[in-house]
Amino acid sequence: MLTAFARTATRRPLTVLFLWLLLLLLGFGLGTGVFGRLTDTVESVHGSEAERAEELLESVDPTGESFTALVNGTDVRDAGLRAAVDRAVADVRGIDGVAEVPDPYATPGLVADDGRAVLIPVALAGGLDDAAEEDAVGAAADRLRQLDEAAADGEVLVSGGPLLGDEMGERAQQDVQRAELISLPVVLMLLLVVFGGLRAAALPLLVAISGVAGAFLALFAFSTFTEVSVYAVQTTTMLGLGLAVDYALLMVVRFREERRDAPDPDDIPAIVHRTVAAAGRTVLFSGLTVAVCLSGLLVFPNTFLRSMGLAVAAVVVVDMLAAVTLLPALLARFGARIPAARAPRGRKEPGRMFARLADFGIRRRLAVPLAVVAGLAVLAIPAFSMSLAVGDARSLPDDAEARQLDDAVRAHFPEGSDVNPVLVLLRPGADPECVDTFSALPGVAAAETTALPDGGTLLELTPTGTVDGPVATGLVEEVRELRGDEPVLVTGIAAHLVDFRTMLASHVPWAVAIVLVGVAVLLFAFTGSVLVPLRTIATTVLSLGAALGIVVWVFQDGNLAGWFGAEGLGALNLTAPPLTIAIAFGLAMDYELFILARMREHWLHTGDERAAVVEGLRSSGRVVSCAALLLAVVFGAFMTGGFSPILQVGLGLTLAVLIDATIVRMLLVPATMALLGRRAWWAPAPLRRLHDRFGLNEAPPAAPPAPAAEREPALAATAETSSASGG
């Protein structure tokens, strides 16, 4: 397959380039239409009690969306302002699609005790289509914002419901644009430093831009048959951009090395073929491994997680295809202008520092693992106290209208005024005493009942604390425990969160099993070893645990959160941990394959396990370090937007990449490979035969290792070099 890709790219480069140009136009043209289809609802679990109760309640008593206007920072009891509010309320009531707007001055709880704020809730009619709802919301919001003229030195804020979702979608688009404007120039400058020339540096950037276009197009395609979260845009874009640069960097570095070592450095087609045959296999396995890691998200019965798994996996495939088709075509067309890598010259031999790190880890094969494992374990401790929450307007930065409205409500109104109630649906035939029992539960701040058309009752229990805090979720669990056999269902935001946590707990073992088995099989196919996959998984779990621990310490506990323009919210957004774990695990496999490819290549040529570790890290360390730095720049750029869930994912991925590519891959991997020795490449005879028949090699088959007597001079030279490197 890779040979066919290379042949097509070198024989018909213009055709390949035209097809990718078409994808680019579609991605940035049609694909950007996904920004109008984003949703901020992620916690619903298919088939859960909360979802079933919500659907039943909607069928019995259809209700529409709602949003809120807030007049804030002025004397809301002023006669002129009150008259303006009355006129605005009357006008909004007359808008098609608006079901109810209560009189804020006659309804208890809507005027703040300090007289400096008044709430105007607007309820829409049920059964509206998207266009009618959009028209109603737009007309009502515009009319209420006109109160700004009568509010003197105050302000009018309008948000909630569909407006909150729209604002999150717009923030997502703004964050993506800002991140691209920041990261692409920085990535280009770093690539210029790495390659020392504009032509070679531009190639990974072109592949990265194609990856972003593919990300948009994939998300748009998925939005036609499933929901796409506002978080999906940033996540898939940052990963698509980063992986494209990684793969292109690996391919271009290999191309320059192949051109340096080629008998005819001007035979570009032959050099491209060798590049794809060698590094292309690493890219192929890396892409497949990352996709397998993300496939674990598909086992969860949650639309958000499944769509994220599909979308991000699709982006990985696009990047992988770009690296083995678009990049070879660019190299075939412009490769003659890219200089070959410099030949090694004495103490200036490339990768000398990484060889010294490998030698350090090998010589201290016990001390290094003990120190690294202990340090990473300490960093991972906060992860064991991780808590999940749905999130609200506080996830947005301070300049967002929804955030400002939320902060003002918390400042002027009693605690719980903005808390969505726990909805208890008592079906016809339920014991009426359940209402009194549930209303008397600890943590209930207020209780209200509504008779439903089918003879049932809706009990709204407003909890103390936050909408998804421990009191609210505890209330959901207690009602479900006390109801016994009564026909009672519980829904609401807190109930959705409880069901989401239950879903995670029940499906995580299956997701972990699928990922670990898939990764182990792919790593065995790549290396022919059964111990290397186990070592790889163990070291990756360590780096991932450390990264999650720091994220919990910052965003949940509030330590240094202000550095990122955020605050400690007492919990992580429920989307952050599963996404961070899936993506970071895949990226760790990415760098592991980069290193293992070169180690195995040297092992096949020399049969010396120690030299294979040193030379493997010497030849791959620079690529891995540069790739990690570039990916950290990309992830860091997405942390400039101030959207808390993306800040959490961005920090988690940045830390995971940096920890994994430095401490783990540069120190722990050489040390553990030295501990394993020749056993690192061992496999039982049946599996060895299976790999010999079906496995894929990184490089074209090499000659078998020379007899020991013939290898002595080479091994002595290697030992001498390693000893000198160790200083």
Buried (B, 14 or more C-beta within 10 A) or exposed (E): EBEEBBBBBBEBBEEBBEBBEEBBEBBBEEBBEBBEBBBBEBBBBEEBBBBBBBEBBEEBBEBBBBBBBBBBBBBBEBEEBBEBBEBBBEBBBEBEBBBBBBEBBEEEEBBBEEEBBBBBBBBBBEEBEEEBBBBBBBBBBEBBBEBBEBBEEBBBBBBBBBBBBBBBBBBBBEBBEBBBEBBBEBBBEBBBEBBEEEBBBBBBBBBBBBBBBBBBBBBBBBBEEEBBBBBBBBBBBBBBBBBBBBBBBBBBBBBBBBBBEBEEBEBBBBBBBBBBBBBBBBBBBBBBBBBBBBBBBBBBBBBBBBBBBBBBBBBBBBBBBBBBBBBBBBBBBBBBEBBBBEEEEEEEBBBBBBBBBBBBBBBBBEEBBEBBBEBBEEBBEBBEEBBBBBBBBBBBBEEBBBBBBBBBBEEBBEEBBBBBBBBBBBBEEBBEEBBEEBBEBEBBBBBEBEEBEEEBBBBBBBBBBBBBBBBBBBBBBBBBEEBEEBBBBBBBBBBBBBBBBBBBEEBBEEBBEBBBEBBBEBBBBBBBBBBBBBBBBEBBBBBBBBBBBBBBBBBBBBBEBEEBBBEBBBBBBBBBBBBBBBBBBBBBBBBBBBBBBBBBBBBBBBBBBBBBBBBBBBBBBBBBBBBBBBBBBBBBBBBBBBBBBBBBBBBBBBBBBBBBBBBBBBBBBBBBBBBBEEEBBBBEEEBBEBBEEEBEBBBEEBEEBEEEEEBEEBBEEBBEBBEEBBE
